[in-house]
Amino acid sequence: MKTSKEMQEIIDDEILVDCYDDDEVNMGWFYYMEGHLEFPFKARLDVKKRDGSTQLKSVEVLKLASTAQNFAGEAFYVEVSYSEDIIETGLSKLCNIQASDETLEAIQIWKFWKKS
């Protein structure tokens, strides 16, 4: 995994290098994630039950969300296969991610950026 300095360099030099407004930041992250996330991969999702409680469920992350607002307000959306449905969820809601090193590194960099 990358150090904080290495992650900041990637963010500054690869992702946000020519971004001047929120739309450009969104597109910078979209293209970075599109090029670095390898689908499908497994994860767990905290699913809210009818009684209001939550439960971790195994899901398969299929691809980046296809909505126009894929990345909005610090939430990056992906499509996951859950039961018999395909739903969109925020990448930050996933845990116990089982994916390639490149995918895990991209997610680590994104989470680092979110915390800054």
C-alpha positions in Angstrom: 0.0 0.0 0.0 1.0 3.6 -0.6 2.3 6.1 2.0 0.4 9.3 2.6 3.0 11.2 0.6 2.7 8.9 -2.4 -1.1 9.0 -2.3 -1.0 12.8 -2.2 1.3 12.9 -5.2 -1.0 10.7 -7.2 -4.0 12.9 -6.3 -2.1 16.1 -7.2 -0.3 14.8 -10.3 -2.7 12.4 -11.8 -6.2 12.9 -10.6 -6.7 16.6 -9.9 -3.8 18.1 -12.0 -5.9 20.3 -14.2 -9.1 20.6 -12.2 -10.5 24.1 -11.6 -14.1 23.3 -10.4 -16.2 20.6 -8.8 -17.2 19.1 -12.2 -13.6 18.7 -13.3 -12.8 17.1 -9.9 -15.6 14.7 -10.4 -14.4 13.8 -13.9 -10.8 13.5 -12.7 -11.9 10.9 -10.1 -14.2 9.2 -12.5 -11.5 8.6 -15.1 -9.0 7.6 -12.5 -11.3 5.0 -10.9 -12.4 3.8 -14.4 -8.8 3.1 -15.2 -7.9 1.5 -11.9 -10.8 -0.5 -10.6 -10.9 -4.0 -11.8 -14.4 -5.5 -11.9 -16.0 -7.6 -10.7 -14.9 -7.9 -7.1 -16.4 -9.1 -3.8 -17.2 -7.0 -0.8 -19.7 -6.7 2.1 -22.4 -4.1 2.3 -24.2 -2.9 5.4 -27.9 -3.4 4.4 -30.7 -1.9 6.3 -33.5 -4.3 7.2 -37.2 -3.6 7.5 -37.0 -3.5 11.2 -34.4 -0.7 11.1 -31.5 -2.9 12.0 -28.6 -3.5 9.7 -26.8 -6.6 8.5 -23.6 -7.1 6.5 -24.3 -8.9 3.2 -21.9 -10.3 0.7 -22.2 -8.5 -2.7 -20.4 -8.5 -6.0 -19.3 -5.1 -7.2 -20.0 -5.1 -11.0 -19.0 -1.7 -12.3 -19.1 2.1 -11.9 -22.6 3.4 -11.5 -24.1 4.5 -14.8 -25.8 7.7 -13.5 -24.7 11.1 -14.6 -23.8 12.0 -11.0 -21.5 9.0 -10.5 -19.3 11.0 -8.2 -21.2 13.6 -6.1 -20.5 15.2 -2.8 -17.7 12.9 -1.8 -19.7 9.7 -2.6 -18.5 7.5 -5.4 -21.2 5.2 -6.7 -20.8 1.6 -7.9 -23.4 -1.0 -9.0 -23.5 -4.2 -6.9 -25.3 -7.4 -7.3 -27.4 -8.0 -4.2 -29.8 -11.0 -4.0 -31.5 -10.9 -7.4 -31.2 -7.1 -7.8 -28.6 -4.7 -9.1 -28.4 -1.6 -6.9 -26.2 1.5 -6.8 -24.4 2.2 -3.5 -21.6 4.4 -2.3 -18.2 3.0 -2.5 -17.7 4.1 1.1 -20.4 1.8 2.3 -18.4 -1.3 1.2 -16.2 -3.1 3.6 -14.1 -6.3 3.6 -13.3 -5.7 0.0 -11.7 -8.7 -1.8 -10.2 -7.3 -5.0 -6.9 -6.9 -7.0 -4.1 -4.9 -5.5 -4.7 -2.1 -8.1 -8.4 -1.9 -7.1 -7.5 -1.8 -3.4 -4.9 0.8 -3.9 -7.3 3.1 -5.9 -9.9 2.8 -3.1 -7.2 3.5 -0.5 -6.2 6.7 -2.4 -9.9 7.8 -2.7 -10.5 7.2 1.0 -7.4 9.2 1.9 -8.5 12.1 -0.3 -12.0 12.0 1.4 -10.4 12.3 4.8 -8.2 15.3 3.8 
